Amino acid sequence: MVALMACASMAAATTNTALPDMSTILREQHVESASVAVIRGGRIVSTGAWGVAGPSRAATVATPYNLASLTKPLTAQVILRLVSAGKLSLDEPMDRYWSDPDLSRDPRRMKLTVRMALSHRTGLPNWRDAKGLAFDHDPGTTTGYSGEGYRYAARYAERRTGQSFETLAGRWLFVPAHMRASGYVSAQGETAPIAVPYDDAGKPLPVERVTRYNAADLAHATARDYARFLIDARNDRGLVASVAAERSTSQADLTPDICAGSKAATCPPWTGFGLGWQLLGFPEGTTMLHTGKDAGAFTFAAIDRASGDGIVILTNSDNGWRAILPILEATGSDPKLIAFLRGQMN
């Protein structure tokens, strides 16, 4: 793999406290590049980038990456800030303002709410198939990861407010968080082009140029920008107390599913979907966690709400998941989070 051969000769670009060199980790795990932002006590203390963001192009801290499903917490934050401002509701039926044409003959659509969408309880599939959108389950009766639920909530927000979701995201998220290198629509071709995706054999894949926002996938950001957002999310910035409490409360219990058998030993007492995040309920405090996976991308973000310690890891490789634990260990990240993730891999 030519890209990996180049990693060792490309120095890390860092700011503030220097991070350990991750080049060896990337080479051993067959990952083309990684961009990392470390948060301690609610502040970004270091950022770094290693490897190649494309053929003959080094990754830097200014390189935006495809966030994959790390897009969902962004969308949730926009919507929850609108709820806090009284412009949307968590629990009114979205059908009053938006109904997907594919569901027009299914009365279950009238039960769909923002709360269900942001906690993966709409009963909708992850993505619609060639036949269109249809329910897998009755809304509110079971948990099922659904990108379509997030897309549905974003369309509701557009219809309810009379503004495009990209306009809402700029006003309620990207501008106040100073996320200048981030967005839902592709920045490919600008001064800092998006990292090129690579498959598990190290072959570059086509960059998907995004010209229409997707509320659940394909947004882009630098690790530093996403860390700014992560700090705001931990601090409940822009949320009234009642909405912040709902966001940090388990809306869908995942404990029986992911903490069964031998995995229970490293699990927290409880874990579930909040509104926009998976929550890990450790005795010392709750950790907010999300990952993302697309072809040629794996991303990770987590923050301890009590301590304010967290991390953002963005990669441009199908093998990116293999580098997460080594990077967490190399950066001295939360041991209980590391133990939980390692237990999930057993």
C-alpha positions in Angstrom: 0.0 0.0 0.0 1.8 3.1 -1.2 -0.1 5.4 1.1 1.0 3.5 4.2 4.6 3.4 3.1 4.4 7.2 3.0 3.1 7.6 6.5 6.4 7.2 8.3 8.0 10.0 6.4 5.2 12.5 7.0 5.5 14.3 10.3 2.5 15.0 12.5 1.0 18.5 12.4 0.2 19.4 16.0 -0.9 22.3 18.2 -0.6 23.0 21.9 0.6 19.9 23.8 2.3 17.5 21.4 0.6 14.2 20.8 2.5 10.9 20.5 3.4 10.0 16.9 0.6 7.8 15.6 2.5 6.8 12.4 3.4 3.3 13.7 -0.2 2.6 14.8 -1.5 3.6 11.4 1.1 1.5 9.6 0.4 -1.6 11.8 -3.4 -1.3 11.5 -3.3 -0.5 7.7 -5.0 2.9 8.1 -4.1 5.6 5.7 -4.5 8.6 8.0 -6.0 9.8 11.3 -6.8 13.3 12.6 -7.1 13.5 16.4 -8.3 16.2 18.9 -7.8 15.6 22.6 -10.0 17.3 25.2 -9.1 17.7 28.8 -11.3 19.4 31.4 -13.6 20.8 28.6 -10.7 22.3 26.6 -8.9 21.2 23.5 -5.4 20.6 24.6 -3.9 19.0 21.5 -4.6 18.1 17.9 -2.6 16.1 15.4 -2.8 14.5 12.0 -0.7 11.7 10.5 -0.6 9.8 7.2 -2.0 10.6 3.8 -5.2 12.4 3.0 -4.9 11.3 -0.6 -2.3 10.3 -3.2 0.8 12.4 -2.6 -1.1 14.6 -0.1 -0.3 14.6 3.6 -3.0 14.8 6.2 -3.0 17.9 8.3 -5.1 19.3 11.2 -6.8 21.4 8.5 -8.0 18.4 6.5 -11.7 17.8 6.7 -12.9 14.2 6.9 -16.2 12.5 6.1 -17.9 12.2 9.5 -20.1 9.3 8.5 -22.6 8.8 11.3 -20.9 11.4 13.5 -23.2 13.6 11.4 -26.2 12.5 13.6 -25.1 14.2 16.8 -24.7 17.4 14.8 -28.3 17.1 13.5 -29.6 16.3 16.9 -27.9 19.4 18.4 -29.5 21.7 15.8 -32.9 20.2 16.5 -32.6 20.3 20.3 -31.5 23.9 20.2 -34.6 24.6 18.1 -36.7 22.8 20.7 -35.1 24.8 23.4 -36.0 28.0 21.6 -39.6 26.9 21.4 -39.5 26.5 17.6 -39.9 22.7 17.6 -41.4 20.1 19.9 -39.9 16.8 21.1 -43.3 15.1 21.3 -45.7 16.6 18.8 -46.5 14.3 15.9 -44.2 15.3 13.0 -47.0 14.4 10.6 -48.6 17.7 11.3 -45.9 19.3 9.2 -44.1 16.6 7.3 -45.0 13.1 6.1 -42.9 11.1 3.8 -44.9 10.3 0.6 -43.9 6.6 0.9 -45.8 6.4 4.2 -48.9 8.3 3.1 -51.1 5.2 3.3 -49.6 4.0 6.7 -51.4 5.5 9.7 -48.4 4.7 11.9 -46.7 7.8 10.4 -48.9 9.9 12.6 -47.2 8.6 15.7 -43.7 9.7 14.7 -42.0 12.3 17.0 -38.6 14.0 17.2 -37.9 12.1 20.4 -38.4 8.8 18.6 -36.2 9.9 15.7 -33.3 11.1 17.8 -33.3 7.9 20.0 -33.7 5.4 17.1 -37.3 4.3 18.0 -39.2 5.3 14.9 -39.5 1.8 13.6 -38.0 2.9 10.3 -35.0 1.1 8.8 -31.5 2.5 8.7 -32.0 3.4 5.0 -34.8 3.0 2.6 -34.5 0.4 -0.1 -35.3 0.5 -3.8 -39.0 0.0 -3.0 -39.0 3.1 -0.8 -39.5 3.8 2.8 -41.6 1.5 5.0 -41.8 0.6 8.7 -39.9 -2.3 10.1 -41.7 -2.0 13.5 -44.5 0.1 15.1 -43.1 3.5 16.2 -42.0 3.6 19.8 -42.1 -0.1 20.4 -38.5 -1.2 19.8 -35.0 0.2 19.2 -33.5 0.1 15.7 -30.7 2.3 14.4 -32.1 4.5 11.7 -30.5 7.1 9.6 -34.0 7.6 8.0 -35.3 8.7 11.3 -32.8 11.5 11.4 -33.6 12.5 7.9 -37.3 12.5 8.8 -36.7 14.8 11.8 -34.7 17.2 9.7 -37.5 17.5 7.1 -39.9 18.1 9.9 -37.6 21.0 11.2 -37.6 22.5 7.7 -41.4 22.4 7.3 -42.0 23.5 10.9 -39.7 26.5 10.7 -40.0 27.4 7.0 -36.2 27.3 6.6 -33.8 24.9 4.9 -32.0 22.6 7.3 -28.6 23.9 6.1 -29.7 27.4 7.0 -30.8 26.2 10.4 -27.6 24.3 10.9 -25.5 27.4 10.1 -27.5 29.6 12.4 -27.9 27.2 15.3 -24.7 25.1 15.2 -21.8 25.9 12.8 -21.6 29.6 13.4 -21.9 29.7 17.2 -19.5 26.8 17.5 -17.0 28.5 15.1 -16.9 25.3 13.0 -15.6 27.1 9.9 -14.2 24.0 8.2 -17.4 22.0 8.6 -20.7 21.5 6.9 -23.2 19.0 5.4 -22.3 19.7 1.8 -19.0 18.6 0.4 -16.0 21.0 0.5 -14.1 18.9 -2.1 -12.1 21.2 -4.4 -11.7 24.0 -1.9 -8.4 25.0 -0.3 -8.5 22.1 2.1 -10.1 19.2 0.2 -11.7 16.3 2.0 -9.6 13.3 2.9 -9.8 10.6 0.2 -11.4 7.3 1.4 -9.4 4.1 1.2 -10.6 0.5 1.2 -9.2 -2.2 3.5 -6.5 -3.1 0.9 -5.3 0.5 0.7 -6.9 1.3 -2.6 -8.3 4.9 -2.9 -12.0 5.1 -3.5 -13.9 7.8 -5.3 -14.8 10.9 -3.2 -18.5 11.2 -3.0 -19.3 14.8 -3.8 -22.2 15.8 -1.6 -24.5 18.5 -3.1 -27.6 17.8 -1.0 -27.4 17.6 2.8 -27.9 14.3 4.5 -29.0 14.7 8.1 -27.6 11.3 9.1 -24.4 10.9 7.1 -21.7 12.4 5.0 -21.2 15.8 6.8 -17.5 16.8 7.0 -15.3 18.5 9.6 -11.8 18.7 11.0 -11.1 17.0 14.3 -10.7 20.4 16.0 -14.0 21.6 14.7 -15.8 18.5 15.9 -14.1 18.8 19.2 -15.5 22.3 19.5 -18.9 20.9 19.0 -18.3 18.1 21.4 -17.4 20.5 24.2 -20.5 22.5 23.5 -22.6 19.3 23.6 -21.0 18.3 26.9 -21.7 21.8 28.3 -25.3 21.8 27.1 -24.7 25.0 25.3 -27.8 26.4 23.7 -30.1 24.0 25.5 -32.6 24.8 28.3 -32.3 22.7 31.4 -35.3 20.5 30.6 -34.1 19.6 27.1 -30.5 19.1 28.3 -31.9 16.6 30.9 -33.8 14.7 28.2 -30.8 14.6 26.0 -28.7 13.1 28.8 -31.4 10.5 29.8 -31.5 7.1 28.3 -34.5 7.0 26.0 -33.9 3.4 24.8 -32.2 0.8 26.9 -29.3 -1.0 25.2 -27.9 -2.8 28.3 -29.6 -6.2 27.6 -28.4 -6.2 24.0 -24.7 -5.1 24.3 -23.9 -6.1 27.9 -24.9 -9.8 27.9 -22.7 -12.6 28.9 -19.0 -12.0 29.2 -19.4 -8.4 28.0 -21.1 -7.5 31.3 -17.8 -7.4 33.1 -16.6 -4.3 31.3 -20.0 -2.6 30.8 -21.3 0.3 32.8 -24.3 -0.2 35.0 -26.5 1.0 32.1 -26.2 2.1 28.5 -28.7 3.4 26.1 -29.6 5.9 23.4 -30.1 9.5 24.6 -31.2 12.1 22.1 -28.3 12.1 19.5 -25.8 10.0 21.5 -25.2 6.6 23.0 -24.8 7.1 26.7 -22.6 5.0 28.9 -23.8 5.3 32.5 -20.7 4.8 34.6 -20.9 5.3 38.4 -18.5 8.3 38.1 -20.6 10.0 35.4 -22.1 9.6 32.0 -20.0 9.3 28.8 -21.5 10.5 25.5 -20.3 8.3 22.6 -20.8 8.0 18.9 -19.1 6.3 16.0 -19.4 6.5 12.2 -18.6 4.1 9.4 -18.9 4.6 5.6 -17.0 3.1 2.8 -13.4 4.3 3.4 -14.1 6.1 6.7 -14.3 5.3 10.4 -14.9 8.0 13.0 -15.1 8.2 16.7 -16.1 10.8 19.4 -16.6 10.5 23.1 -16.6 12.8 26.1 -17.1 12.3 29.9 -19.7 14.7 31.0 -18.4 14.9 34.5 -14.7 15.5 33.8 -14.9 17.1 30.4 -12.2 14.7 29.1 -12.8 13.5 25.5 -11.4 12.7 22.1 -12.3 12.9 18.4 -10.7 10.5 16.0 -11.3 10.8 12.2 -9.9 8.3 9.7 -10.2 7.8 6.0 -9.9 4.0 5.9 -12.1 0.9 6.0 -9.6 -0.3 8.6 -10.0 2.8 10.7 -11.8 1.0 13.5 -8.7 -1.0 14.1 -6.8 2.2 15.2 -9.3 3.5 17.7 -8.2 1.5 20.7 -4.5 2.0 20.1 -5.0 5.7 19.7 -7.1 5.9 22.8 -4.4 4.1 24.7 -1.6 6.3 23.2 -3.4 9.4 24.3 -4.1 8.3 27.8 -7.8 8.3 27.4 -10.4 7.1 29.9 -9.5 3.5 31.0 -13.1 2.6 31.7 -14.1 3.6 28.2 -11.2 1.6 26.7 -12.2 -1.4 28.8 -15.8 -1.1 27.6 -14.8 -0.9 23.9 -12.3 -3.8 24.3 -15.1 -5.9 25.9 -17.4 -5.1 23.0 -14.9 -6.6 20.6 -14.7 -10.0 22.4 
